[in-house]
Every structure is written in C-alpha cells, then in structure tokens.
Amino acid sequence: MDEVDVAQYIFTLLRERRSLIREVLENNGVKGMEQYRELMGELNGLNLIHQELSDMLEKLSLLRKKSFWTHCM
C-alpha cells in the first residue's frame, strides 16, 4: 500500500462523512443551533483535510515528475 492508496481511502472516508452531515442538514435533522454549529465545524474541518491532502498529493506528483526528468538527463 502506497501513499496514493492511503489517500484514496481517506478521501472515501471524508466523502462518506460529508455526505452524512449534508444529509442531516438538508433533511432538517438538526436539533438546535449548537448541533448546527458542530456539524458545520466538522464539515469545514473535513473540507480542510480534503484540500490539504489534495495539495500534498499534487506536490508529491510534481516532485516525482521532477525527479524522473532529473534522472533521465
């Protein structure tokens, strides 16, 4: 298992959790303002993790491409 496999697994977990939260929000499942704030905070955190992981994979991809071309020359 490499870092891409791990990232794909984490992306799946993030997507599933975000879907559950959105379902609660969209179906009037929020019991009060405190729960709403908690869910929105969690959703923001999940989005941040997704973005950071995406950025890390992009940087890793660029480093690998650069390393490949460096070794070819």
C-alpha positions in Angstrom: 0.0 0.0 0.0 1.5 3.3 -1.0 0.6 6.9 -0.2 -1.9 7.1 -3.1 -3.8 4.1 -1.7 -3.9 5.7 1.7 -5.1 9.0 0.3 -7.8 7.3 -1.7 -9.0 5.5 1.5 -9.0 8.8 3.4 -10.9 10.6 0.5 -13.5 7.9 0.7 -13.9 8.3 4.5 -14.1 12.1 4.0 -16.7 11.8 1.3 -18.9 9.4 3.3 -18.8 11.6 6.4 -19.5 14.8 4.5 -22.4 13.0 2.8 -23.9 12.0 6.2 -23.5 15.6 7.6 -25.1 17.1 4.5 -28.0 14.6 4.7 -28.7 15.7 8.3 -28.5 19.4 7.3 -30.7 19.0 4.2 -33.4 16.9 5.9 -34.0 19.2 8.9 -32.3 16.7 11.2 -30.6 19.4 13.2 -31.9 19.6 16.8 -30.7 23.0 17.6 -28.2 25.8 16.9 -25.4 24.0 18.9 -25.7 20.9 16.8 -25.8 23.0 13.6 -22.5 24.8 14.7 -20.9 21.4 15.5 -21.9 19.9 12.1 -20.8 23.0 10.2 -17.5 23.0 12.1 -16.9 19.3 11.3 -17.8 19.9 7.7 -15.3 22.8 7.5 -12.6 20.5 9.1 -13.3 17.7 6.7 -13.1 20.1 3.7 -9.8 21.4 5.1 -8.4 17.9 5.4 -9.5 17.1 1.8 -7.8 20.2 0.5 -4.6 19.6 2.4 -4.4 16.0 1.2 -5.1 17.0 -2.4 -2.4 19.6 -2.2 0.1 17.1 -0.7 -0.6 14.6 -3.5 -0.2 17.3 -6.1 3.2 18.3 -4.6 4.2 14.7 -4.4 3.3 14.2 -8.1 5.3 17.2 -9.1 8.3 16.0 -7.1 8.2 12.6 -8.7 8.0 14.1 -12.2 10.9 16.4 -11.5 12.9 13.5 -10.1 12.1 11.4 -13.1 13.3 14.0 -15.5 16.4 14.8 -13.4 17.4 11.1 -13.6 16.8 11.0 -17.4 19.2 13.8 -18.2 
